Amino acid sequence: MQQVERWLSWAMRIQSLAQTGLAYTDNNFDRARYQELREIAAEMVAHQADIPTQKARELFCNESGYQTPKVDTRAAIFRDDKILLVRENDGQWSLPGGWADILQSPASNTAKEAAEEAGLRVRPYKLVAVQDRNKHNQPLFAYSVWKLFFLCHNEGGSFESNIETTKSGYFSLDELPQVSDSKNTPAQIRMCFEARAQGPAWQTLFD
């Protein structure tokens, strides 16, 4: 399991404190100091990641209110002993999934993403794991993401090309295509196979 690099951890902590301060302070002098802390955090990310500072600000400093993790849900859909993957526009493959939308529960968001990316009507029935993305996936993000993996029953439908995915297919564990480590690693896909094999005995994993 990878650990978040120390510099990124420091930058994320500074950014979080600054964002929280901006959300709650009524003092204009404190607000200026929190803004400066945010700028320092963005400069740290820009320097270490070798990207323009403005780009770091857009990725890192564009939210308000108390800072909380983003949520990403993934659907593990099986047919026989193979798992469904969808091919992204960049040619890499992933479990159907994406950012959680407002007015969606974790389960309904998983079903929505499976319908949009794989053309399938699914019913999530087992939470496989809740993982801190930066402990499992590359590249590291300058903000916190929780990834939720669900086993899902396939209740029908068929794939149609869309703006996010160009193909779908079922794969055994020993014939996985090039997967997107940013979205799901081979280890995370293996975890879904293990959860399905264990059935009711599987205990949800969490970081």
C-alpha positions in Angstrom: 0.0 0.0 0.0 1.5 3.3 -1.0 1.6 6.3 1.4 0.9 9.8 0.4 4.1 11.7 -0.2 4.9 13.9 2.8 5.0 17.1 0.8 1.6 16.5 -0.7 0.2 15.6 2.8 1.6 18.9 4.1 0.1 20.9 1.2 -3.3 19.2 1.6 -3.4 19.9 5.3 -2.5 23.6 4.7 -5.2 23.9 2.0 -7.8 22.2 4.3 -7.0 24.5 7.2 -7.1 27.6 4.9 -10.4 26.5 3.3 -12.0 25.9 6.7 -10.8 29.2 8.0 -12.2 31.1 5.0 -15.5 29.4 5.5 -15.9 30.4 9.2 -13.9 33.6 9.8 -15.6 37.0 9.9 -12.2 38.8 10.3 -10.9 40.4 7.1 -7.3 40.2 8.4 -7.6 36.5 9.1 -9.3 36.0 5.7 -6.2 37.5 4.0 -3.9 35.2 6.0 -6.0 32.1 5.0 -5.9 33.2 1.4 -2.1 33.4 1.6 -1.9 29.9 3.1 -4.0 28.7 0.2 -1.6 30.3 -2.2 1.4 28.7 -0.4 -0.3 25.3 -0.7 -1.0 25.8 -4.4 2.6 26.9 -5.0 3.9 23.7 -3.2 1.8 21.5 -5.4 2.8 23.4 -8.6 6.5 23.2 -7.7 6.6 19.5 -6.8 4.3 18.4 -9.6 5.9 20.8 -12.2 2.7 22.4 -13.3 1.7 26.0 -13.6 0.6 27.6 -10.4 -2.7 28.7 -11.9 -3.4 25.1 -12.8 -2.6 24.0 -9.3 -5.0 26.7 -8.0 -7.8 25.4 -10.3 -7.3 21.8 -9.1 -6.6 22.6 -5.5 -8.2 25.8 -4.4 -11.6 26.1 -6.2 -14.0 24.9 -3.4 -15.5 26.7 -0.4 -16.9 25.5 2.9 -15.6 22.9 5.2 -13.4 20.6 3.2 -14.5 17.0 2.9 -13.4 14.1 0.6 -14.9 13.6 -2.8 -16.6 10.2 -3.4 -16.1 7.9 -6.3 -18.3 4.7 -6.8 -17.4 1.7 -8.9 -19.6 -1.2 -10.0 -18.3 -4.8 -10.1 -20.5 -6.7 -12.5 -19.8 -10.4 -13.2 -20.9 -12.8 -15.9 -19.8 -16.4 -15.1 -16.3 -15.9 -13.8 -15.5 -12.7 -15.7 -15.8 -9.1 -14.7 -17.2 -6.2 -16.8 -14.8 -3.4 -17.8 -15.5 -0.4 -20.0 -12.9 1.2 -22.3 -12.4 4.9 -21.6 -11.7 7.4 -24.3 -8.0 7.2 -23.5 -8.0 3.5 -24.4 -7.6 2.2 -20.9 -10.2 0.1 -19.1 -12.0 0.5 -15.8 -14.9 -0.7 -13.8 -18.0 1.5 -14.6 -18.1 4.3 -12.2 -17.4 8.0 -11.4 -18.0 10.9 -9.0 -21.0 10.7 -6.7 -23.7 13.3 -7.7 -25.9 15.2 -5.3 -29.3 13.7 -4.7 -27.8 10.2 -5.3 -27.1 7.6 -2.6 -23.9 5.5 -2.9 -26.0 2.6 -4.4 -28.1 4.7 -6.8 -25.0 6.5 -8.0 -23.3 3.2 -8.7 -26.3 2.1 -10.7 -26.5 5.4 -12.6 -22.8 5.2 -13.6 -23.3 1.6 -14.8 -26.2 2.6 -16.9 -24.4 5.6 -18.4 -21.0 3.9 -19.1 -22.0 0.3 -19.7 -25.7 0.5 -20.7 -26.7 -1.9 -18.0 -29.4 -1.9 -15.3 -27.8 -3.1 -12.2 -28.6 -3.5 -8.5 -25.8 -3.1 -6.0 -26.0 -5.7 -3.3 -22.7 -5.8 -1.5 -20.2 -3.1 -0.5 -16.8 -4.6 -1.2 -14.6 -1.8 0.1 -14.2 1.9 1.1 -10.7 3.0 0.2 -8.7 6.2 0.5 -7.7 6.7 -3.2 -4.2 8.1 -2.5 -3.3 5.0 -0.6 -4.1 2.7 -3.6 -4.1 4.6 -6.9 -1.8 6.6 -9.1 -1.2 9.4 -9.8 -1.6 11.0 -6.4 -4.4 13.6 -6.2 -4.0 16.9 -4.3 -7.3 16.3 -2.6 -8.9 13.5 -0.8 -11.1 10.9 -2.5 -13.0 7.9 -1.1 -13.6 5.1 -3.5 -16.6 2.7 -2.9 -16.7 -0.6 -4.7 -20.0 -2.5 -5.0 -20.8 -6.0 -6.2 -23.8 -5.6 -8.5 -26.5 -7.9 -10.1 -27.0 -7.3 -13.8 -30.7 -6.9 -14.6 -30.4 -6.3 -18.3 -29.4 -3.9 -20.9 -26.6 -3.6 -23.5 -23.7 -1.4 -24.3 -23.9 1.7 -26.5 -21.0 3.9 -27.3 -21.2 7.2 -25.4 -19.2 10.3 -24.5 -17.2 8.5 -21.8 -16.7 4.9 -23.0 -16.2 3.3 -26.4 -16.5 -0.4 -25.6 -17.3 -2.9 -22.9 -16.2 -6.5 -22.3 -16.0 -9.3 -19.7 -12.5 -10.4 -18.6 -11.1 -13.1 -16.4 -8.5 -12.1 -13.7 -5.7 -13.5 -15.8 -6.6 -11.7 -19.0 -7.1 -8.2 -17.8 -6.5 -5.5 -20.5 -4.6 -2.3 -19.7 -6.5 -0.8 -16.8 -6.5 2.8 -15.6 -4.6 2.8 -12.4 -6.1 6.2 -11.7 -9.6 4.6 -11.4 -8.9 1.0 -10.5 -5.8 -1.0 -10.1 -5.4 -4.8 -10.9 -5.3 -5.3 -7.1 -8.7 -3.5 -6.7 -10.2 -5.7 -9.5 -8.7 -8.8 -7.8 -10.4 -7.6 -4.6 -13.8 -7.7 -6.3 -13.2 -11.2 -7.6 -12.3 -12.3 -4.0 -15.4 -10.6 -2.6 -17.6 -12.4 -5.1 -16.0 -15.8 -4.5 -16.4 -15.4 -0.7 -20.1 -14.4 -1.0 -21.8 -13.6 2.3 -18.6 -14.4 4.2 -16.9 -11.3 2.7 -16.2 -8.6 5.2 -16.2 -5.0 3.8 -12.7 -3.6 3.7 -12.0 0.0 4.7 -8.9 2.2 5.3 
